[in-house]
Amino acid sequence: YKGGAAFCYNGNDMATTHPTRQHAQPAPTDRGRDEMNLIEFPFATLSRRATLGSIRCERWITDPQGQRHRQLWTVQGGSASGLPTEFDERVYVALMAVTRRHGFTEPRVPFSVYGLLRIMGESTDSRHYQSVERSLERLLRVSIVAEGAFWDREKHELVELLNGFHLIERYWLAYRERDRDLAQREGVPGYIVWGAELWRSIRQGYLKDLDLRRFYALQTPVARRLYRFLDKKLHRSATYEIDIFQFAQQLGMSRYAYPAKVREKLQPGIDELVAQGFLAASEVVRVRSYTRVRFTRRAPSTRTSSRGASPLVAADAAEPVERAGRDWRRATAEAHGIGAERRQLWERVLRLARKEVSDLMYRAWLARSLLLEVTETGAVVLLPNPYAVAQVRTPWDGTLRVAMERVLARSCALTYRAAEKPTEGTPSPEDTPSLRPLAAGLVADDQG
């Protein structure tokens, strides 16, 4: 660094110096690709912070002949770098988007850190450059052992990769290269080399499309992981059902002893996918002594105007989300004995607040809120769960407070309360009891 400027590379110039950019705009692309083995099983944690250790996912599947087979997927992070994080997952998605642009022609893929951050919609300042560098290091160091858990599309069978495989074999960044002649000869800002086993799967076409705009618009790691997984599972079916503990494993979640705790951790991501119009609903169902979760995808709109795509389509897409928010407010008001006068007051507050936030943020965080109590000095706002409380309290408290004061014509401090509290006796995140198996006779999904 010299003079407060970062020495960086971008997609157009081999080397440039620029002041720190604080707000990068997403790159003009909306189509990505995702390798399907890396959707079926996790390769990263749901945390932004790197941790040492491993991710272990075990399940049993039943073949057409009725024989049961054990699958084991183990992810081991580097001894110093740790396991890949949720940020690294976003870097992987951006790298796949760049690889698609190059036509999936060879495992060595040129890229720039600046270009990755543009795809991700992140700031292109020095801090984010360093974050991408650390991500590349973790993606290089991580090793995955797949015991009957890696689908080979060419052989049409599950294969054993007992010696482990890597996501990328090498990465290189020109601005970190001390040999300037070498940097000039390479002629690119940087490149990665995909791991041999993963590249073989990519070349076999074991891929699916991924809507990058939707993926990067999601605000929480759980929502992004859910979206990648459910977009695959709901591709040909309107509904998808899975054992809730098995689901937690395949998302790379921490282990919990109680279904209610898993559901609590999933709920913010589910709420966000409903708010975005991807999911229509989710519900917990009981099958004998086992707990399963069922997801329903929102049906695409078919209404159009005489001019083709029109505001009618956008209105249709938003309506299920608006209805879900209204239904939540109505049901929650009935459950907490909140009268019509207080509900109407809060509707006025929401109408004012909505003018100050984007539709996405309103649907994701504010649509499911309700006025629980009003006193002479303040008010209590009810939100679906503790995570929603944490998300709303910091960025949107000022917006809601100003709207509330305008409606009441007086000062009013807001406090927030979760409607759903953790079940009494549920363990802390540090508790990691052994996982329960799938119910006997229930067939786990195949790799497709």
Salt bridges, closest charged atoms under 4 A:
ASP34 OD2 - ARG228 NE 2.72
GLU40 OE2 - ARG59 NH1 2.88
GLU40 OE1 - LYS232 NZ 2.57
GLU40 OE1 - LYS233 NZ 2.95
GLU58 OE1 - ARG56 NH1 3.58
GLU58 OE2 - ARG70 NE 2.78
ASP63 OD2 - HIS69 NE2 2.78
GLU86 OE2 - ARG90 NH2 2.89
GLU86 OE1 - ARG224 NH2 2.78
ASP88 OD2 - ARG138 NE 2.61
GLU89 OE2 - ARG225 NE 3.00
GLU89 OE2 - ARG228 NH1 2.54
GLU122 OE2 - ARG90 NH1 2.71
GLU122 OE1 - HIS128 NE2 3.20
ASP125 OD1 - HIS128 ND1 2.84
GLU133 OE2 - ARG176 NH2 3.15
GLU137 OE2 - ARG141 NE 2.76
GLU147 OE1 - ARG70 NH1 3.87
GLU186 OE1 - ARG108 NH2 2.66
GLU197 OE1 - ARG200 NH1 2.64
ASP209 OD2 - ARG31 NH2 3.65
ASP209 OD1 - ARG33 NH1 2.75
ASP209 OD1 - ARG100 NH1 3.05
ASP231 OD2 - LYS208 NZ 2.65
ASP231 OD1 - ARG297 NH2 3.08
GLU241 OE2 - ARG292 NE 2.81
GLU241 OE1 - ARG294 NH2 2.97
GLU264 OE2 - LYS261 NZ 3.81
ASP271 OD1 - ARG368 NH1 3.09
GLU283 OE2 - ARG294 NH1 3.01
ASP316 OD1 - ARG303 NH1 3.18
GLU319 OE2 - ARG323 NH1 3.47
GLU319 OE2 - ARG326 NH2 3.06
GLU322 OE2 - ARG354 NH2 2.52
ASP327 OD1 - ARG330 NH2 2.54
GLU347 OE2 - ARG329 NE 2.77
ASP359 OD1 - ARG354 NE 3.84
GLU373 OE2 - ARG417 NH1 3.87
GLU405 OE2 - ARG401 NH1 3.81
